[in-house]
Amino acid sequence: MRKNIFQDSAESRQKEQKGLSGKATGRASAQEPKTGRVQICVSMSAAEHDRLKAYAEDQGATVSGIVKKWIRENCH
């Protein structure tokens, strides 16, 4: 049976989406080496974001560093 002209493109796109989905959920895809790190997304207001960035800057740190420090100190 012959594939239609869109099938190869659709299959390629499905593979691409599967890889992107793994990255979005923090799960590594089969092609991506495990780094021991995950990426998260946190929604907040623009004002909260500005406050967090200013606080991190005052501390000589990054926003990521501030979050990691908070986790170490508060999540036992």
C-alpha positions, 0 to 999 in steps of 0.5 A: 500500500502506498503512503499518501503525500502527507503521511511522512510529514505527519509521522515526522511531526508526531516524533517531533511533538513526542520529543517536545512533550517530554521536555515540557514535562521534565521527562527526557526523551530517548534521544536526550541524555539525562542530565539530572535536571528538570525544567519547570514553569511557574506562572505569576503576575508581572509584579511578582516576577519583577519583585523576585528578579529585584530580590535575586539581584539584591542578593547577587543571585539568579531567580533560579538560585533563589528558588533552589535556596528556598527549596533547600531551606524550606522543603525537608 
